[in-house]
């Protein structure tokens, strides 16, 4: 059973969802089976959708049963995955994921997560080898589990920050929880699924990493950043870029101190 704790609802979110849905449509379910959605998400991560779907279908043709993938060697899986990002790493972790599920649950399925809270289901999936927060959110929200969780990728995160729905300094890994806290109490999986779809599409089409195209954006009148004018727009770094920047600043701070002077000993 899902338990949602809501703070003050952001009044812009319903209108944001309405406008995004009008322009980009609503997100449709592709995989009802939670395990199928998980494996597809892992296979397709950091890969264009059409390529990911083609490779996933090829994988299932060659290995039609989950137990076939569980027992396959990485070398046997690589030819079916070649073309997706990090295909060698994914060929290694896919059998590990399936073995871990079977070890902890006894079966190769994830339907039992329907009885878990969002947070408990999230933690269970995040404990699986090589499963990212993106794949966890996709599994819980896009499948028949219908959990009220928001998937946030780099494109949707950029839009959320520019809309000032979250702090520009908030890490991407925290954004889904922050939005769930301020969304309307009546929203469930359908709304969060469509919100992600619209935000991500908008981020790729108009709200670019560098200078966004605010004049043609359906959310321009709701966006504080757009109202400031494009000259003052910020270029939000990814989580990895933020970590590298912090590391670089720490090194600069250490260098400013300069070398330690040695004091000559007296005669």
ZILINHU-V335439 format. One record per run of one state. SS is the DSSP state (h for helix, s for strand, l for the rest). FROM is the first residue (numbers start at 0). TO is the last residue. If there is no record, write none. Layout:
ss=SS from=FROM to=TO
ss=SS from=FROM to=TO
//
This chain:
ss=l from=0 to=10
ss=h from=11 to=23
ss=l from=24 to=32
ss=h from=33 to=43
ss=l from=44 to=47
ss=h from=48 to=61
ss=l from=62 to=64
ss=h from=65 to=70
ss=l from=71 to=72
ss=h from=73 to=80
ss=l from=81 to=85
ss=h from=86 to=104
ss=l from=105 to=109
ss=h from=110 to=114
ss=l from=115 to=116
ss=h from=117 to=125
ss=l from=126 to=131
ss=h from=132 to=141
ss=l from=142 to=152
ss=h from=153 to=161
ss=l from=162 to=170
ss=h from=171 to=181
ss=l from=182 to=187
ss=h from=188 to=204
ss=l from=205 to=212
ss=h from=213 to=215
ss=l from=216 to=218
ss=h from=219 to=221
ss=l from=222 to=222
ss=h from=223 to=227
ss=l from=228 to=228
ss=h from=229 to=231
ss=l from=232 to=237
ss=h from=238 to=255
ss=l from=256 to=266
//
